Amino acid sequence: MENDLIVFSGNANRDLAVKICDHLDMHLGEARVDRFADGETRVEIQDNVRGRDIFIIQPTCAPANEHIIESLIMIDACRRASAKRITMVCPYFGYARQERKSAPRTPITAKLIADLYTASGIDRMLVMELHTSAIQGFFNIPVDHLFAKPIFGPYFQGREDFLVVSPDAGGTERARAMAKYYECGLAIVDKRRDRPNESDVMNVIGDVRDKNCLLIDDICDTAGSLCKAAEALMEKGAQSVCAAITHGVLSGPAIDRINNSALKELVITDTIPLSKAGRECAKITQLSVAELLSKAIRRIHTAGSISSLFV
């Protein structure tokens, strides 16, 4: 496999890239990604990529703009060095929360970022738990969309009086898939968002009394919505509230809010590196997506079927 396949990583989540390469039984490709004196990104691919199958692992986590530029320049470097195929592996696809015009004079940033990646010369995109599945249609190249259910599913298996809860109406499809996996009921938290990163929980749809509730969502940013949803569930008589969030952005006051919330446990994945404060938070558990992504990379490289991973 090492003769044809090579995996590179930018600076966004090098630890995840190393874990993926461990599962692939290969070394991470050598690439220098740093800055010129004026702050511009400097990239130098140090392995031969001519005629090889290239995978670049780079989530667009904070600082998102820097990491997007890093990945675009790495793609350009590989393309100009005659790589056979370039697959962008983006475990966390940022700028996805503006995927439609929700108000006048607002951008559709998810489409813009998709256009940037496509124009850079990639042949394929591998992503994890998009904010909405419709974003796949913003690309004119193949997009493999993995979900976190195989990661979270076994972790919560076997818990009694279980109930899956969507923290908003938009996440109902994601929560329904998890409820089907556990063969349990489903509830929805109805919320009203007046400003970005702020929300007011209005009502809980469904009977949560004496249930061990599991909140399912794709992103936890400032944790305001999540903590208010947990509080609302406890007020409605829930026995306990845990949360399974794929992308732990955890910016601003998120860690303090989680520590002071009604949440019993917050389980996230390592699509985004966890800060020191996050690692020290007793309520946060991090699971790795490295094995799942390595399976997808291997099957893409060997032209095998990866449909069994789309669950």
Secondary structure, 3 states (H helix, E strand, C coil): CCCCEEEEECCCCHHHHHHHHHHHCCCCCCEEEEECCCCCEEEEECCCCECCEEEEECCCCCCHHHHHHHHHHHHHHHHHCCECEEEEEECCCCCCCCCCCCCCCCCCHHHHHHHHHHHHCCCEEEEECCCCHHHHHHCCCCEEEECCHHHHHHHHCCCCCEEEEECCHHHHHHHHHHHHHHCCEEEEEEEEEEECCEEEEEEEECCCCCCEEEEEEEEECCCHHHHHHHHHHHHCCCCEEEEEEEEECCCCCHHHHHHCCCCCEEEEECCCCCCHHHHHCCCEEEECCHHHHHHHHHHHHCCCCCHHHCC
